[in-house]
Amino acid sequence: MDYLLNCENSNIAIELLNKFREEGVRARVVPTPSSIIDGCGLSLVIKGDDEFKKANKYNDKFIAYQIIKNSEKQNTYLRL
């Protein structure tokens, strides 16, 4: 499962990315999809449930979405 972490602002997104790197959590910065209206223009993508569990200790700094991939190559985002 893949997860999108949407942050309130870009400073928080970069701060989280740095913390994740220090702690060995693999994450990448992506533009926030236009279908998500919360937060800023930057989000982080985490691949896998184990990585998400590690990242979730910072859950006060983001809104988490499960990324659901469909056959039309468009993603749907389920807010957790």
N, C-alpha and C positions, 0 to 999 in steps of 0.2 A: 504494500500500500504506500502511496506517496501522499505527502502532506504539504499544504501551503500555509505558511505563517505570515499573516498580514500584520504589519506594525503600524503604530500611530503616526510615526514620522521616519524619515530616512536615517536620522541619527541613531535611533533605536535599532533599526535593521542592521546597520553597520556594526553597532556595539554587540548585538547578538551574534552576528557572523564571526566577529573576533573571539567572543567567548566560546562559541561552538568549536572553532579551530583549536583553541587552547585545550579544550576538553576532548578533542578527537571526534566530535560530531560532524559528519559530512553534510554540508549545506551549501546551497548556491543561491545567489541573488538573481531574481527575475523581476521584470515589470509586473506590477499588480494587474491582474486581468480586469478588463473594463466591466465585467459583470459583477465585480465586487466593489461596493461603494464605500466600505469602511476603510479607514487607514490612509496611507500615503501611496505614492507611486512605486514603492519598492516592497517586495516580499521575499521570503526565503522558502526554498523548497527542500524538504527533507525526504529522503527515500528510505522506506522501511519502518516497520513498527518499533524495532529496537532503537533506531536513531531518534525516532519521535519520542520515545519514552525518556531518553536522556535529555532531549531538548525541552521536554515538558516542565522541567523544574523552573523554567523562566516563563511559565504560561501567563503571568501577570503583565508581560510585555508584548503579547501578540494575541491575535484572534486566529485560531486554528481552523483549517478547512481540510477535509479529506478530498483528494483529487480523484474524480471518477472519470476514467477515459471511456469514451463511447466509440462506436464503429465509424462515426463520421469524422474522426480525428479532432473533435472538439471536446474540451474538458467541461465537466460539470463540477461545481465546488459545493460540498456539503459542509455547512458550518457545524463544528463540534461543540 
